[in-house]
Amino acid sequence: MLAAAKNLANPVNVHLKMNTGMNRLGFMPDSYAKAYRELRALPQVGQISLLTHFANGEAQSAQVLPVAEQVRRFTLGAHDLVGERSLSNSAALLMHPHLACDWVRPGIMLYGASPGGKSAQEFGLQPAMTLRSEIIGLQKMAAGEAVGYGCRFIAPMPMLVGVVACGYADGYPRHAQDGTPVLVDGVRTRLVGRVSMDMLAVDLTPVAGARVGSEVLLWGRDLPIDEVAAAAGTIGYELMCAVAPRVRVMVD
């Protein structure tokens, strides 16, 4: 710290992190005060804020490392230190609002997705991202025919399938399973077959009048990203982060 500080022209404010059990980054509680004092002695350091990060903020209680235990460790390690506190990420803000301190660190909730515990709708969150495309082809499949790589989905009856211009190269999860929800012209239907690089297929059985050019909503206001993520065995944050640069961005 001393060597790096000498190169600073002006004082900088510092967030000093304590490792209260998540074991990613931060000083252990018993060495936290020492790190604080070393920083405080540097003329190049301005304000020092004290923070930690919860591993299980989305849970009201957890058998391993509950929020209360992390708070206890933080309190012991920082009890006599002067500085603003920061404890709460999105999960803690929504599930443990009484822990909000001087600083809060909302992340996933800013995008209208849930950090866990309840759905985004139950938390009153509104989605900030929509992923949409359109039907670019139609296939009339007979019973017993397959669609997509690996022939994962076999048509149980004659059915109309729509080919959608979106795939894993755009950020849609390749590991999404048959049945993952999709909206076509506002009607709820499902993914069928394995997602390809540039395309995926949807069941058009419930969508009267489906055609080339029909709008496809892959997630957004009427189809929560968390629901799509759950069907793909992941979380909404991963889907948001995976959207590729080639996807055209439109701001409402």
C-alpha positions as CSV (number, residue, x, y, z in Angstrom):
1,M,0.0,0.0,0.0
2,L,2.8,2.4,0.8
3,A,4.5,2.0,-2.5
4,A,1.3,2.5,-4.5
5,A,0.3,5.5,-2.4
6,K,3.5,7.4,-3.2
7,N,2.4,7.7,-6.9
8,L,-0.9,9.4,-6.1
9,A,-1.0,13.2,-6.8
10,N,-4.2,13.7,-4.8
11,P,-5.9,11.9,-1.9
12,V,-8.3,9.2,-2.9
13,N,-11.3,7.8,-1.0
14,V,-11.1,4.1,-0.2
15,H,-13.6,1.4,0.4
16,L,-11.9,-1.1,2.7
17,K,-13.5,-4.5,2.5
18,M,-13.7,-7.1,5.2
19,N,-13.9,-10.8,4.5
20,T,-16.7,-11.9,6.8
21,G,-17.0,-15.4,5.4
22,M,-17.6,-15.2,1.7
23,N,-13.9,-15.8,1.1
24,R,-13.5,-13.8,-2.1
25,L,-11.8,-10.5,-1.3
26,G,-11.1,-8.5,1.8
27,F,-9.2,-8.5,5.1
28,M,-10.1,-10.9,7.8
29,P,-11.8,-9.4,10.8
30,D,-8.8,-9.8,13.1
31,S,-6.5,-7.9,10.6
32,Y,-9.0,-5.3,9.4
33,A,-8.2,-2.6,12.0
34,K,-4.5,-2.9,11.2
35,A,-5.2,-2.4,7.5
36,Y,-7.4,0.6,8.4
37,R,-4.7,2.2,10.5
38,E,-2.1,1.8,7.7
39,L,-4.4,3.5,5.3
40,R,-5.4,6.2,7.7
41,A,-1.6,7.1,8.2
42,L,-1.2,7.8,4.5
43,P,-1.7,11.4,3.4
44,Q,-2.8,10.2,0.0
45,V,-5.9,8.5,1.4
46,G,-9.0,10.6,2.0
47,Q,-12.2,9.0,3.4
48,I,-12.3,5.4,4.3
49,S,-15.6,3.5,4.0
50,L,-16.0,0.1,5.6
51,L,-17.8,-2.7,3.8
52,T,-18.4,-6.4,3.5
53,H,-20.4,-8.6,1.1
54,F,-23.1,-11.1,2.1
55,A,-23.0,-14.6,0.7
56,N,-26.6,-15.4,1.6
57,G,-28.4,-12.1,1.5
58,E,-31.3,-13.6,-0.4
59,A,-32.2,-16.0,2.5
60,Q,-34.1,-15.1,5.6
61,S,-31.9,-17.6,7.4
62,A,-29.1,-19.9,6.2
63,Q,-27.6,-22.9,7.9
64,V,-24.1,-22.0,6.6
65,L,-23.0,-18.4,7.1
66,P,-26.3,-16.6,7.8
67,V,-26.4,-12.9,7.4
68,A,-26.5,-12.4,11.1
69,E,-23.2,-14.1,11.5
70,Q,-21.5,-12.0,8.9
71,V,-22.9,-8.9,10.6
72,R,-21.5,-10.0,13.9
73,R,-18.1,-10.6,12.4
74,F,-18.2,-7.2,10.7
75,T,-19.3,-5.4,13.9
76,L,-16.4,-7.0,15.9
77,G,-13.8,-6.2,13.3
78,A,-14.9,-2.6,12.6
79,H,-16.7,-1.5,15.9
80,D,-14.3,1.3,16.9
81,L,-13.3,2.5,13.4
82,V,-14.5,5.8,12.0
83,G,-16.1,5.7,8.5
84,E,-19.3,5.2,6.6
85,R,-20.6,1.6,6.5
86,S,-21.7,-0.4,3.4
87,L,-23.3,-3.8,3.9
88,S,-26.2,-4.3,1.6
89,N,-26.3,-5.7,-1.9
90,S,-29.6,-6.1,-3.8
91,A,-30.5,-9.3,-1.9
92,A,-29.9,-7.6,1.5
93,L,-31.7,-4.5,0.5
94,L,-34.8,-6.5,-0.4
95,M,-34.7,-9.2,2.3
96,H,-33.0,-7.4,5.2
97,P,-33.8,-3.7,4.7
98,H,-32.9,-2.9,8.3
99,L,-29.3,-3.5,7.5
100,A,-29.1,-0.6,5.0
101,C,-26.3,1.8,6.2
102,D,-24.6,4.9,4.8
103,W,-23.9,3.2,1.4
104,V,-25.9,0.5,-0.4
105,R,-24.8,-1.5,-3.5
106,P,-27.8,-2.4,-5.6
107,G,-26.9,-4.5,-8.6
108,I,-29.3,-7.0,-10.2
109,M,-32.3,-5.2,-8.8
110,L,-31.4,-2.1,-10.9
111,Y,-32.2,-4.2,-14.0
112,G,-35.5,-5.5,-12.7
113,A,-34.4,-9.0,-11.9
114,S,-34.6,-10.8,-8.6
115,P,-31.5,-11.7,-6.5
116,G,-33.6,-14.6,-5.0
117,G,-36.0,-15.1,-2.2
118,K,-39.0,-13.8,-4.2
119,S,-39.8,-13.0,-7.8
120,A,-39.1,-9.6,-9.3
121,Q,-42.8,-8.9,-9.5
122,E,-43.2,-9.7,-5.7
123,F,-40.4,-7.2,-5.0
124,G,-42.1,-4.6,-7.2
125,L,-39.2,-4.5,-9.7
126,Q,-39.7,-3.5,-13.3
127,P,-37.5,-5.1,-16.1
128,A,-35.0,-2.8,-17.7
129,M,-34.0,-5.1,-20.5
130,T,-36.0,-6.7,-23.3
131,L,-34.7,-9.3,-25.8
132,R,-36.9,-9.6,-28.8
133,S,-36.6,-11.0,-32.3
134,E,-38.9,-12.4,-35.0
135,I,-39.9,-15.5,-36.8
136,I,-37.8,-16.0,-40.0
137,G,-39.1,-19.3,-41.1
138,L,-41.9,-21.9,-40.6
139,Q,-41.7,-25.7,-40.6
140,K,-44.6,-28.0,-40.7
141,M,-43.5,-31.1,-38.8
142,A,-45.1,-34.5,-38.9
143,A,-45.4,-36.6,-35.8
144,G,-42.1,-38.3,-35.1
145,E,-40.0,-35.7,-36.9
146,A,-37.2,-33.9,-35.0
147,V,-36.0,-30.3,-34.9
148,G,-32.5,-29.0,-34.2
149,Y,-29.0,-30.5,-33.6
150,G,-29.1,-33.8,-31.8
151,C,-32.8,-34.3,-32.6
152,R,-33.5,-33.6,-28.9
153,F,-37.2,-32.7,-29.5
154,I,-39.4,-35.1,-31.3
155,A,-42.8,-33.9,-32.4
156,P,-45.5,-35.9,-30.6
157,M,-48.1,-34.8,-33.2
158,P,-48.2,-32.8,-36.4
159,M,-47.2,-29.3,-35.4
160,L,-46.0,-25.9,-36.8
161,V,-42.6,-24.8,-35.6
162,G,-41.3,-21.3,-36.0
163,V,-37.6,-20.5,-36.5
164,V,-36.4,-17.5,-34.6
165,A,-33.5,-15.3,-35.5
166,C,-31.7,-15.6,-32.2
167,G,-29.1,-18.1,-30.8
168,Y,-26.3,-18.5,-28.4
169,A,-24.1,-16.2,-30.4
170,D,-26.6,-13.5,-29.4
171,G,-26.5,-14.5,-25.8
172,Y,-29.5,-16.7,-25.6
173,P,-28.5,-19.7,-23.4
174,R,-27.6,-22.8,-25.4
175,H,-28.4,-25.0,-22.4
176,A,-32.1,-23.8,-22.4
177,Q,-34.3,-26.8,-22.2
178,D,-37.4,-27.8,-24.2
179,G,-40.3,-25.9,-22.7
180,T,-38.4,-22.7,-21.8
181,P,-41.1,-20.0,-22.2
182,V,-41.2,-17.7,-25.2
183,L,-43.9,-15.2,-26.3
184,V,-44.9,-15.1,-30.0
185,D,-47.2,-12.2,-31.0
186,G,-47.9,-11.9,-27.2
187,V,-49.0,-15.6,-26.8
188,R,-47.0,-17.8,-24.5
189,T,-45.4,-20.8,-26.0
190,R,-42.2,-22.8,-25.6
191,L,-38.8,-23.5,-27.0
192,V,-38.4,-26.8,-28.8
193,G,-35.1,-28.3,-29.7
194,R,-31.5,-27.3,-29.1
195,V,-30.5,-23.6,-29.4
196,S,-28.2,-23.1,-32.4
197,M,-25.6,-20.3,-32.9
198,D,-28.0,-18.0,-34.8
199,M,-31.4,-19.6,-34.4
200,L,-33.8,-21.3,-32.1
201,A,-37.2,-23.0,-32.7
202,V,-40.5,-22.5,-31.0
203,D,-43.8,-24.4,-30.9
204,L,-46.4,-22.3,-32.8
205,T,-49.3,-24.6,-31.9
206,P,-51.0,-22.1,-29.5
207,V,-50.3,-19.1,-31.7
208,A,-53.1,-18.5,-34.2
209,G,-52.0,-16.7,-37.3
210,A,-48.2,-17.0,-36.6
211,R,-46.2,-16.0,-39.7
212,V,-42.8,-15.0,-40.9
213,G,-42.3,-11.6,-39.2
214,S,-44.2,-12.4,-36.0
215,E,-42.7,-10.7,-33.0
216,V,-40.9,-13.0,-30.6
217,L,-40.3,-11.9,-27.0
218,L,-37.5,-13.9,-25.4
219,W,-37.5,-12.0,-22.1
220,G,-38.8,-8.6,-20.9
221,R,-41.8,-7.0,-19.3
222,D,-44.3,-9.7,-20.1
223,L,-41.8,-12.6,-19.7
224,P,-39.6,-12.2,-16.6
225,I,-36.0,-12.9,-17.3
226,D,-35.8,-14.9,-14.1
227,E,-38.4,-17.4,-15.4
228,V,-36.3,-17.9,-18.6
229,A,-33.2,-18.2,-16.5
230,A,-34.7,-20.8,-14.2
231,A,-35.8,-22.9,-17.1
232,A,-32.2,-22.8,-18.4
233,G,-30.7,-23.6,-15.0
234,T,-29.1,-20.3,-14.4
235,I,-29.9,-16.8,-13.1
236,G,-31.1,-13.7,-14.8
237,Y,-27.8,-11.9,-14.2
238,E,-26.0,-14.4,-16.4
239,L,-28.4,-13.9,-19.3
240,M,-28.1,-10.1,-19.1
241,C,-24.3,-10.3,-19.0
242,A,-24.2,-12.7,-21.9
243,V,-26.1,-10.6,-24.5
244,A,-23.6,-10.2,-27.4
245,P,-22.3,-7.0,-28.8
246,R,-23.8,-7.9,-32.2
247,V,-27.3,-7.5,-30.7
248,R,-28.8,-4.2,-31.8
249,V,-29.6,-2.0,-28.8
250,M,-32.7,0.2,-28.6
251,V,-33.4,2.6,-25.8
252,D,-37.0,3.3,-25.0
